[in-house]
Amino acid sequence: MKQVLQHLRTGQLELADVPCPVVRPGHLLIRTTRSLISAGTERMLVDFSRANLLAKARSQPERVKQVLDKIKADGLLPTLEAVFTRLDEPLPLGYCNAGVVLEVGPGVTGFAPGDRVASNGRHAEVVSVPVNLCARIPDEVSDEQAAFTVLSSIALQGVRLIGPTLGETIVVTGLGLIGLSAVQLLRASGCRVIGIDVDPARAALAESFGAETIDLSGGLDPVGAAMALSRQRGVDGVLIAASAKSDEIVRQAAHMCRKHGRIVLVGVVGLHLNRADFYEKEITFQVSCSYGPGRYDSAYEDRGQDYPLGFVRWTEQRNFEAVLDMLATDRLEVESLVSHRFAQADAAGAYQVLTDDRNALGIVLTYPDQQVSRDTVLAVPRREPTDRPAAGGVTVGVIGAGQFARGVGLPSLARTSARLAWIADLDNVAARHAARKFGFENTTTDYTQLLADPDVNTVLCYTPHHLHARFVVETLKAGKHVFVEKPLAIDQEGLEQVRQAAADHPDLHVMVGFNRRFAPHAAKVRQLVSARSQPVALHMMVNAGAIPADHWTQDPAIGGGRIIGEGCHFIDLLMFIVGHPIVSVQAAMFGPQAGPLRQDKMSIVMTYADGSIGTVHYWANGPKAYPKERLEVFSEGRILAIENWRRLSAYQWPGVPRMKMRQDKGHKAEMAEFIARVAAGGESPIGFDQLDLVTQASFAAVRSAAEGVTLSLSQHRQP
């Protein structure tokens, strides 16, 4: 199937072949019939992609600061690699879609195949959309009209926030698609509307919808004109739907408001506010968030948890429904907003108009009426004329093409000589991009395709943490070796299932991505302390950085929490250096005064069978500019210190020179070792008993911190 992609690094627009998405729980699979190009948002993205690197940096100063902080902590080259990797990723365009339901995912009610729906789907022939971002199209509304639903909902949310009442005078600044929709919605609310724009044609459209207008192309003073039209009283509110870098639009809005006036920002303008403009009139200012309540809430959007109507009357989905009702009763007219129509096959022409003609309004993409390909597999053209030979018969399939996989895991895999047969991800664009970049033969949205391929003997899993145990078990049952990113499991039930599967398939490798132990600095430290005659003390400091509470890694059911999900890295590293198993775990985390996020600020103390002690201080309340990781090893009057995997310093350790290099956390060596072991046979790079013990220790740390007890791992392990 075809999908429109924008390449941020090169500026290239591509109508790409991508595998068809599969139906997912809580989602609808939709065949697109019409989609609308958002003149504001998508023009901004296209312009950004076509700018040079300096212009890109100037347009995002907050990103530049993040890059500079990362350079200080990790070094120049790793930071540049990360930046260019992100810029190299294609961006799916579009968020205003109308189409027909093909399939209904498990758990979805209220929709059926054949329903016409509006959604925030992309410019693609088939889209998979969460149910709460879909609404059924009334019979009276055409697909082309319905394609305006999402964009008009942005206008509707701004109108709701401004709180218009019958007879009020409201100014709409910026008469693009959102502004012209807002004019009509405000008129339907019984308001007197004043539209402001620099384009006479758009002002004329606003007048046709019943607005009085101020055409700035003639040099009018918008404040004076608005005051005159409001009988010198000032307007009741201003809805800003413009896009400009200047702060002048907000200043003008404040000056034309009456006392206790309201300003709502829907567009993007300069926001260096002047207190005096707002102080005397006690003007309120609010920024509107997209389509309405639920936006950017993963529980609402991704997991389908609706807000109770009695408490949240207007959610994203209910705003969609309200717009569709307005369209069905002709109180919202969008036909006159269509300036161009293009077939999706000529998407390049549509975006050329978007960038060349600043007066373009509604650009509608049309799609073929016939059935589109539902093939979830896409064969990727080879960049090299000959097949890459497999390393000792290692043929790999990968599940998961997310940011970590594309930025870290797959580059390491591509450096091996394994045959890259499959890569699977529900995100068809990410999977296709990874396949093309790293040389996979096939990409798919259905991971069972690679498990069923008899040529694939090794599977790598880069998915959200709650799926790790499941995919390890399924891969082992399919008779294939498995590498899974940490953690091995996020709960005892999952770990028990993995144990059983591993016991049933002792000839297959199970590997977890504990890469730190493969770093050259870690290998050197282990070598140096292995000849000791006494226990060692290890101190690991992790400046983990804050992650919002609603991020999936913080969710115990999905990410397992940050100690189980990431802290296990350092638990494994310390046990590797000591060379003896963990015996007990004691942990403490911030008290309840710290709020709901306490587990990511934890100290963990571990004892080992040889009497050694290791501590992991995992802190999420430090600055990003400070190095992320530091390990100190105290042994018999000597100290070794690893500084953020860039330097190894030895104190009172004769004959050990300082070891300084580009940051290396061991990912390349880890992958090379795993592929080599699969090819040659023999023991896994990390024994399963160690993987099991580290996972148990991470569980014990969380429990110890919660209960205030010291746990023996032999007692903590459940049968």
N, C-alpha and C positions, 0 to 999 in steps of 0.2 A: 504494500500500500504506500501511498504518497503522503509526505508531511513537509511543511514549510519550516526550514531551519535558518537561523542567522548565526554566522560565525563571527564571534566578537573580536577575534584577533585580526582577521583579514578583511572583514567587512563583507565577505561573500554571502549572498543569499542563495540557498539551495532548496530545490524541490527534491527531497531525498526519498529513496526507497528504504523503508524500515519494516521490520516484522510487525504484523498485526498484534495489538495488545490482546491479552486473554481477559476473560471476565474474572473479577476479583470479589471477594466478600465485601458487601456493603457498597458495591459499585454498579453502574450501568454501563454496558457496552453499546455504543451509539454509532450508527452510520451517519456521517455528516451530510447534510444537504445544502446548507448555507453557513457561512461564517463572516463576521464583520471585522475588518481591520480597524483597530483603535488608532485614530489619527494622532492622538497625543502621545500615548505610551509607546506605541510601536515605532513611531517616527523618532522618538527620543532614543530607543534602543538601536535603531538602524544608524542614526547619526553618531552615536557613541562608538559603534563597531567600526565605522569608517574613519574615525579620528586616529591620529598617530598616538604613540605611547605617551608622549608628553601631554597631549590634549586629554587623553583618557585619565591621566593622573590628576591634571588640574580640575577635572570635572568631579573627582571623588577624593577630596582632601582627607576625609576620615580614613579611607582605605590606604592612602599613602602613609599615614601615621602608623597603621597596623603593620605595613610592610617594613617601615623603619625599625619598629620594635622587634620584629622577627629577625631582621638582619643583626641587631645587637645580640639577640639571644642565640640564634642558630648559625649565623654566618651569611655571607653574601650569596654564594652559589646555591645552597639549598633553598634560600628564599626566592631567588630568581627562578629556579626550577618550579617552585610551587606557584608563583605568579603566572608564568607562561603556561603551565598545565591548566590552570583555571581559564585563562584567556583562550586556550586552544579548544575548549569544549563548546560544541554548538548549542545554541539556545532555541528551544521550540517557541515559535511565535503564536500569538493569538489567545484570546480568552472569551470570545463571544461566539457561541456555537448554537446551531439548531440542527436537529436531525431526528432519526428514527431509532428506537431501542431495538437492538439485535438480541441481547441476552441480559438477564437480570441475575446479579450475583447473589450468593447465599446471604440470607439475613435481610434482604431488601423486600419491603412490602409497598403496595400502592402503585407499582409500575409493572408493566407487562410488555413482552416483545410486541412491536408494532406501534407502541405509543410514540407520538411526536413530542419531543422534549427540547427545552432550551437549557443550556448549561454553560459552564466556563471552560469547555473543551477547546483544544488547540485547533490550528488550521491543518487538520489531518483528516483523511478519508474515514478513519475509524478512531474513536476516542474512548477511553475508559475514565469515567468521572464518578466521584463519590456521590451518593444519593442525595445528600443535603445540598449539593451544588447543582441540582437538576430540578426542573419544574415542568409539568405537563402543559403543552400548548393548547389553548382552546381552539375549537373548530373554526371560529371566526378569524383567527390570526394566521397569516401566511408564514411560511418558514423564513422568508426574507424579513418580515416584520419581527419575528421572534428572535432573529439574530441580534437585534438591538436590546434584548432583555437585560443582559448583564451590565452593559454600559449604562443603560437607563437606570439600573438599580444603584449605580454609583451616584447618579444625580439624585435619586430618590432618598438615599441615605443622607446626603447633604441637606436636602429639604427637611427631612425629619429632624435633623439636629438644629436647624435654624428655628423650628417650631412656629411656622406661620399660622396666623389666625385670620379669620375673615375680615377683609378690608384693609389689611396692613399693606405697606409699600415695601417691596423687597427688590433690591438691585441684584442682577446677575452680571458679573464681570467676566467676560470671556464667552463668546457665543460659538463655541465649537459644538461637537456632538453632545457632550455632557451639558454644557450651558444651555443649548436649545431644548434639550429634554427637560432641564430644570425649569425653564420658562413655562413650558406647558404644564408641568406638575404644579407649579405655584399658581398658575392661572386656574387650574382645576380646584385648587384649595381656596379660591375666592380672593386672591391677592391682586393688588395692582403691581405690575412688574415693570421694571426699568432695565433694559438690556444695554450693556456697554461693550463695544468692540471697535477695533481699528478697521474692520472689513465692512464696507457698505452692503455687500451682498448678504452677509450674515445678519447684519442689522435689519435688512429688509425681511429676511426669513423670520426673525424674532417678531417683527411687526405683524407678519401674517398670522402669528400665533397669539396676537392680542397684546403684545408688549409695547410700551413706549421705549424709544431707543435714544442712545447718545452715540453718534458716529464720531469716533475720535479722529478719523482720517481728515476731517475738516478743521482740526485744531481746537475743538471745543474743550473747555475746562470741565472735566467730569464731575468735580465736586460742586462747582457752581451750577451746572446743569441739573444735577441730582437734587440740590437744595431748591432750585426753582420748581422742579416737578413735584417736590414734596411740600409745597406751600411754605418753604423756608423753615420747616419744622425738623428736617432731617429724616432720613429713611429709617424704617424699623429694623432692617437687617440687610446684610450684604453676603451673597454667596459667591465666592471667588472660584471660578472654573477656568482660570487662565493659566498659561505656562509662561513664566518669565523669570529672569534672574534678579530683576530690580525689586527693591523694597517699597517702591513708590505705590504699588497697587494696594498694599495693606494700609499704608499711610492715608491714601485717598479714601479707602473704605471707612477708616475710623473718622475722618473729617466729615464725611457725608452722613454719618449715623446720628440719630437723635440720642439723647441721654438714655442710658441703659439699652442701647442698640446691641445687635448681635452680629458677629462676623463668623462665618464658617468657611474654611478653606478646603476645597475639593481638589484644586489643581496643585501646581508646583510653582511657588514664587519665593522671592527673597524674604527672609524672616528676621531681619535685624530690626526688631520692634523698638519704637520710641515710647517710653512709659508715659510721657505727657499726652500722647495721642489718645491714650485709653483712660487715663487717670480721672480727669474731671467729669467725663461722661459715664464712668464706670461701665465701659463697653466690655462685653464678653467676647472672647476669641476661642475658637475650637477648630481642630483639624479633624476632618471626616475620614474614617477608615474604610475605604473601598466599598464593598457591597452591603455592609452592615454587621450586626452582632453575629459572631461565629467566625469572622474572618481571622485567619492565622491561629485559630484554636484547633489543634490537631484532634482533640477529642470530638469536636463538632464536625469538622470537615473530613477527617480521615477515618474516624471510627464511628461516625453516624450517631453520636449522642446529641439528640436535639435538646434545645432549651425549652422548659415548660412554657406554653403559650401564655398562661396566666401571669408569668413573671417577666417574660421577654416576648412581647407581642410581635415584634418585627425582627426576624432573623434574616440571614442571607436568602435562604430559600423562600421565606414568606415575602420578602421584598421582590424576588423574582415573580412570584405569583401575583403580587399587586400590580407590577408593571404589565404583566400579560393581561390582567383584567382591564387595565386602562387601554391597552391596545385593542382588546376585543370590543370595547364600547366606544371606540374612536375618540376618547379623551386624550390620547397620546398618538400623535401622527408622526410617522417616521419615513413615509415614502418620499417626502420632499427633502429628506436629509441624505438620500442616496445620490451621490454625485458620479459614481463609477461602478461598473460591474465587470468582473473578470472571471474567467474559468480558473480553477485552481492550477491547471496546467500552465497558465500564464501568470503565475504568482510574481515572477520577476517584473513583469510589466506593471502589475498593481503596485508594487513597492517603489518602482521607478516614479510612478505618478505621485505616490505618497511623499517622496523626497523632493521631487522637482516642482510640484504644484502645491504651494502652501495654502491655497484656497480649497484644496480637496477636502471633502467632508466624509460622507459614508462610502467607503470602498467595500463592496460586497464580493466575496468569493463564492462561486457556484461550483457544485460537484456533480459528477455523472449520476444519472438516475439508476443505472444498472448496478447489480451487486458487485461489490469490490472484493478483492482477494482477502480471504480470512487466514492466509498462511502465516503461522506464527514463527516460521523459520525463514531466514534470509541467508543465502550463500554470499559470502563476501569475496569480491574479486581480489585475486592475489596481487600483491605489489611486486613479488619476485617471480620470475618465469618458471622456477623449479620448486618442487616441494621441499620443505625443510625436513631433514631426516630426524626421526625421533631419537632421543637419547636412550639407548638401550631399550627401545620399545615403550618409552613413556609418552602416552598420548593423554592430553589434559583437557578436561572440561571445567569451566569456571561458573559458579553460581554467584551472581552479584557483581554489578559494575558501578558501584557507588564511588564517591569521591576518594575514599581511602584506597580502594582497589585501583582506580585509574591513576592515582598520584603516587602510590607506593608499591602495592602488591604486584600489579601487572608489569610495571617496568622491571621489577626484579625477576619475574617469571620469564619475560621476553629475553632476558640475557642468558637464560639456559638454552639448551638445545632440544628441549621437549617439543613435541608436536602440539600445536595449539589448535584443537579441533572445534571446541564450542565455547561460547560465552552466553550466559542467560541472565536476563534481568527483566522485571516487570516494566521498568522504564526502557521502552524500546529505543529511544534516542541515545541514551547512555550506553546501552549494549552495542548498538551499531557503531557508535563513535569508538568505543574500546576495541571492537573487532577490527575496524579499519586501522586504528593507530598501532595496535600491537601484533596484527597479523593472524587473527583467528580465522578459521575457514568458514565458520557458520555462527550466526547469532540468532537468538530465539527469546521469546517471552515465556516459553514453557520449559522449565528446567527438566522435566521428565524426558525430554528429547535426548539430552546428553546422558542421563542415567541409563537410557535404553540402548545407547550406541555401544555395540560390543567392542569397538576399537578403543573406546575410552577406558583406560585402566586407572586413572587418577583424577580426583575431583578436588578443586579448591573452592572454599566457601567464604565469601565476603558479604554477609547479610547482617541485618539487625540481630542482636545477641539472642533474643528468645527463639530464633530459628536454628541456632547452631546445633543443639543436641539432636533436633529432628533431622537435619540434613546429614549429620554424621551417621546416624542410625540408618537412614535410607541409603546412603552411599555404601556403607559396609554391606548391607543386605543385597545391594546390586553387585557385590563382588569387586569393589574398587577401593584403592587406597584413598585416604582423605586428609587434606590439610584444611584446618578451620582456623580463622582468625580468633584471637582470644575474645571471650572466655570459652572454655569447652562446654559449659552449661551454666545456667543462671539459677538453678534450683536443684534440690536433692533428687526430685523425680526425674528430671532430665539427665542428671549424672548417672543415676541407676540404669536408665535405658542405654546410655552410652557404654557403661561397664558391661552390660549383658551382650550388646552387639559386638564389642571388642573381644570378649571372651569367646563368642561364637565364631569369630573370624580372626584367629591368632596369626594367620599368615599375612594379614593386611596391615599396612602402616596407618596409625592414627597420629597426626601431628597437629599441635596448636602453635599459633604464631607468636611464641615467646621469643621475639627477635633479639631482645637486649643481651641474652646470654651468648649470642653469636657475634656481638660487636667486638672489634679487635681490642678495645680497651678492657672489656670484660674478660676476654680470653687471657690477656696478659696478667690481669689481677689474679685470676684463678691460678694461673701457673705460679705466680710469685708466692701465694699464701699456701699452696698445696704442701710445701715442705716444712710447714710450721710444726712446732712441738706443743703448742698450747692453743686453746680456743681463741677465736677472733671476735671482735665487736664490729658490727657494720651499721652504718647510719646512712639511710637513703632519704634525701629531701626531694620532694616532687612539688614543684610550683605548678599545679595542675591547671589553674585558671578557672574562672567562673563559667558555668554553663547554666542557662535559665532553667527554672524548675519544670517548665513544660516541654523541655527537650526530651527526646525519646530515651536518651541514655540515663536520664534521671528516673524514668518510670521503672519500678521494680519488676513489672510484668513484661516489659519489652527490653529494656537495657540492662536490668538487673541492679541498677545503681552503679555508681562510679568505682566503688571498691571492687565489686565482683567483675564489673565490666572492664576496668583498666588497672586498678590497683594490683590485680593478679600478676601483671607484668613484673612488678618489683618484688613481689613475694617469690616469684620464680627466680628472678635474678639473684637474690640474696642466697637462696638455697643452692643455686648452681655454684656460686663462689665458695660457700662454706663446704660444699661437697658431702653434706650429711643431711638426712631428712629432718623436717620440722617436727618437733615434739609437742609444743604448746603454743597457744596464741592468746594474747591479751590486748585489748584495744579500748581506746576512749575517743569519743567524738565531742564536738561542741555541745553545750547544754541547750535546753529548749529556748533560752533567750536568743539564740541565733536564728530562730525561725524554723520553717519547714525543711530547709536545706542544711542538714547537719552532717550527713554521712560523708560528704565530700570534704570534710575538714576533720581528719582522723589521724591518730597516732596508733601504730600497730607494733607490738613487741612480740618477737618470736624467739623461742629457744630451739636448739638443735641437738641432735643425738650426741654430738661431741662436746657439748657444753657451751658452744658459741651462742651469742646473742645478736639478733638483728632487729633494727627498728626501721619502720617506714613511716615517714611523716608526709602524709598526703594532704596538701593544703590547696583549696580553691579560692583563697582570698588574697592572692598576691598579684602584682602587676605583670603584664605580658612582657614588658621590657626586661624583666629579670630572667636569667637562665632557668630553664624548666626543670632540669634534673642535675643532682649532684650526689655522688656516692663517696663515702669515706670509710676506709677499712683500717682499724687499729689492730696491730699485731706485734706483740713482743717489743714494744718501744719504738715501733715504726708505723708510719701512716702512708697509705696510698689514697689518692683522691682523683676521681673521674669528674671532670667538669663539663657537663652537658654534651658528653660524647664527642668532645673536640680535643680535650687535653687530659693527659694522665700525668700527675705529679707525684713524686716519691719523696718522702721526708725521712731522713736517717735510714735510708735503704741503699746501702752501698752498691754501686755498679748499675743502678737502674736509671737510665737517662729519661728526661722528660719526653713524653710521647704526645706530639701535637699533629693534628691532621684535620682535614675537612670532616664535618660532623658525620658520623657513621653509627647508626643505631642497630646495625646488624641485619637489615632486611635482605640485602643481596646474598650475604653468606648463608643466611638461614634457608633461603629458597634454593640456592645451589646445592646445599647439603641435602635437603629433602629430596630433590629430583635425583641426585646422585645415588642416594640410598634406595629409592624406588627402583632405579635402573639396575643397581648391582645386587640388590637383596641384602639380607642381614638385618641387624637391629635398627630400630627407628632412631633418628637423631636425639629424641627425648623419649625415654621409656614411658610407657603408659602409666606405670605406678607413680612416676613423678608428676605427670599431668593430673592424675587423680588427686594426689596429695596437695598440690598447689590450689586446685579448685576447692578442695575441702578447707584449706586454710583461709581462703577468701570468704567462704561461707561463715567460718568460725569467727573471723574478724568482725563481720557485721553483727553476728549474734552477741559476741563479747561486748562490743560497744553499746549495744542496746540493753543488755542485761547486767553489765558491770561485773562479769565473771571471767576467770581464766579458764580456758578450755584446753583439755588434752585432745589431740586429734584422734587418738584411738577411741576416746569416749564420745567425741563429737560425731564421728562417722556413724551413720544410721544403717542398719541392715537393709 
